């Protein structure tokens, strides 16, 4: 199963949005949660850069 997650909204809901390196902390949290599941996860972060970055780490992709 594929999960597409709005990372900024989730970070806000988890009260992580203002923290330093919240993106890495959220990635680690999601990676741990989905570690034993055979799912693909795409975390989508808001960006002012139209091309943005794309990072793949196992079954997690950050855009």
N, C-alpha and C positions, 0 to 999 in steps of 0.2 A: 504494500500500500504506500502511496505517496502522500506526504504531508507537506503543505505549503503554509508557512507560519509567518505572520507579520511580526517581525522581531521587535520593532519599536513599540508596538502596542502591547505585546507580551511583557517586555521589559518594564513598561509603565505600570502594567497590572501587578507585576511582581515587586514594584517599588525599587527597581534597579536602574532606572533610566538616568538618574543623575550621578550614579557611581562612576568612578574611574574604571576604564576597561570593561564597562558593562557588556559590551559585545562579546568579549572573550569569555566572561563569566556565564553569559547566557548560552553561548555555544557549548561550553563544558557541561552545563546543566542539561541541555537538550541531548547532548551526546551520551551522557550517563543514563538519562531516561530511556532512550531508544537503543541502548547498547545490546540488549538481548532480543530486540524485535527485528524482524527482517523487513524493515521499512526504510524508504528513502525520505529524507527530510530536506526541505529547502527553507532556509531562514532568509527572509527578505528584509533588509535594513533600508530605511529612508536615506537618500543621498541627494546632494545637489549636483553631483557629477553624473551626467547622463550615461556615461559608459560604466561607471562604478568599478568595483572589484568583484572577482569571482574566485572563491576559495573552496576547494573540496577537501574534506577530511573524513575519510571512510565513507559512511552512508549519509553524511551531512554536507550540504552545499550551502555556502553563504554568498548572497548577492546583494 
